[in-house]
């Protein structure tokens, strides 16, 4: 089995940019990604989306085309359709076990860049598990890969992605029925103090204003400061009801997209026992990394949204930065580009405090009502988690043992942050003191037959 | 440092054995303090396969297992909770006529010793019990045993112990244990604890505690590997092992299938760390698929391992210290101590409170290692 200089998990902007930079510096590179084609979530299917769909999805999507092309020509080994299910340290580096259509294989590397991006922050509201309710991100994936939506959705929540999808739906001739925005009025006031800094990254603000203007022109109703949201229906979604600025509303719809931001995908860095810290304004754990993206596990770098949410442009910069650092470790002279990348990252991050304050996650979903499900796999309610917290279950792993939250097919991706938040709320401790699930392999469910035939030493 | 916190009995280790002994000692009238270095049920006690098994135990353990089985059947009277206990058969499957003869010889030997719980079933009866079993299986050895939820069980014992006045302190690692002026003194980073008697239930870490008081116990920390599948339709209502292979297989009430089988991962007890070895688990997966062909379609959801203490002879250490009248041990259950928890706790409490050594625990004295340790050091000196 040949050993690579560098393995990269994820072929989104961070992973592709890291691969390109590493190859430019002569490193041998293997990139593993679950999708059949590169792009990650943001540039999903960019290499084969028709021109018309690209136009409809806008310039932020088209921006991925150049990077995808550079990646294709970089000379990296791209293992598409490869689902990494375990990573181990072997003293000199990392051994990755991954699953493909032809069974499981392993690949070894001296260094590892984790570029597994973000997950949508789950939005546990009453009725959120009804058929017809999905996430804004899932709706956007449908647009990118299929180009259509069957029905105009009501978009519930907040955040840049929601505005972007709404504008894309308008462009596609199927504007959303309404935007039910969960941003309380005081958020804008609080966010204003971050505005001067945000102006350094004014491009984002201009873009946001443009999106809002387009939605206004299209006549999409926007309900501000929505509270007491209920997704109503017997067997499937029938209506969204809520209060907005003191008035009750009810909008009949068979489709709703929920969204209140994205959070770092913690699965790989938690599996590897990287040190994590709570990020107060992102309301999520982020892996502790140095200025190059190296985590507390030597040789393991995190680039892109997995290291803290900063968006696609920063992800590509961070991927490149991490790869240059890996090259330097492998004996290359330190690149003069590093300082430039750092400055560009700082500039690109300037808008974040403003956005994070304005689009803070929805309070109703952060502290769900007693009978709202927080764990969909095992159907556990917020009330059950609070009760377990009182009955001597001080940490997430005890709650997991008691209630099976985090033991289902999603492996804690959906309920993880909710369980930590509910325990922190019940005990008055910080999320850092409360901690998070221990993540166990396999990272994705693995066929027993595939494991039975797994003979890595014969590779 | 704060003044010593005093009690009659200090229990070191908040696993099932520590919690059970603490509960029964409190019921016998002792003031009990339990010190747990992490949290109750954090290690092997909380994450084992949950087998409540008399089947195929070493003959020396059978009387203790019998006694414990009686307690399992009234577990909710003892701790006030069901503990997820399900009385179901434990089955050891034969894969050949030769295997079946091997199992029959065991049943014969058990009967000769006066134990009647292990019985042989033939090919036909096996298929009635386990319709999904592979074609080649020829019969089985069966015992009416069961399984339970280990985390819930250990926590239930802890909860009941607290209710009976046991002071359970988590996050209290005993750094130093000494005997001074007739009192045991345990130092943790936050306090000093004293008691007239001490019970070592520290599992994989018990060897270090024993050594501090001059007892010899070669405990080997191990990490038995376990995996669980996604939910499957109900197909197996027994806990299944195999005559001459390593497998522990059961379908839980929620449809998931828990598979273990004595294969080991890597373990670092100082850092509370275990690592899964998928080369080993691949063999377990092959065995599971050969015994239940429908497992070919199963999806593995999660793999894990707890840190357990194993003795060289695979038998636990239960009883009084070899060096001190007032020190006691219950550890080294070698990956099959879950079923033994209730009875061991009760008999240990009896020994500590009254001095009576029950015959069921008499075979497991720590003194069996003192002799071999002495012999070894002799050999070293003469060579």
Interface residues (C-beta under 8 A of the other chain):
Chain A: X86 X88 X97 X273 X392 X394 X395 X398 X401 X402 X404 X407 X408 X409 X411 X440 X441 X442 X445 X446 X447 X448 X449 X451 X452 X453 X454 X455 X456 X457
Chain B: X39 X40 X41 X46 X47 X151 X152 X155 X158 X159 X228 X229 X230 X254 X273 X275 X276 X278 X279 X281 X282 X285 X286 X288 X289 X295 X296 X297 X298 X299 X300 X301 X302 X303 X304
